[in-house]
Amino acid sequence: MGIIDDLKRLERIGDELSKTVSKLRNATVSIANEIIAITKDLPVGTVLPRGYTIEERCGKSEFTGKRVCYRYLIGTTTIPELGEEHREIVNGATVQDFFVENDKHGDFIPLVPRKTCLKFAEDIASGFLSELSELLEGKVRETEALFHPYLG
């Protein structure tokens, strides 16, 4: 193979990778948004299985100028060598980064990194949704037990 053929091959593989990562990112954000919708009644700061948390940021929409609140599914990865945690927005941007003004400053919402998508897919494949279901079922039982005397 010559250099031209190698460059064409590299370009083709790069295009295929971009399309695959785009599909993975869209699936990740879609599932994360469903999780956010399902857990809408849980308070901000709730820790979900595998270290995922629910966060919310409110501010002014750059498009409408109206106050909006965004709920995020945050994934946390521990970096043992540094002794710190790295946090990523799992239901972040799918096409390009964007900025949301909020009450204090502003939030930069980055494109969801490939690494975050792969970790989330791995968690889904290894039982995260079952663990989340168990957590939510426990919250239902807990709520029912608190209100059972009043439900008659």
Secondary structure, DSSP 8 states (H G I E B T S, - for coil): --HHHHHHHHHHHHHHHHHHHHHHHHHHHHHHHHHHHHTTTS-TT-B-GGG-EEEEEEEE-TTT-SEEEEEEEEEEEEETTTTEEEEEETT-BSSS-EEEEESSSEEEE-B--HHHHHHHHHHHHTTHHHHHHHHHHHHHHHHHHHHHHHH-
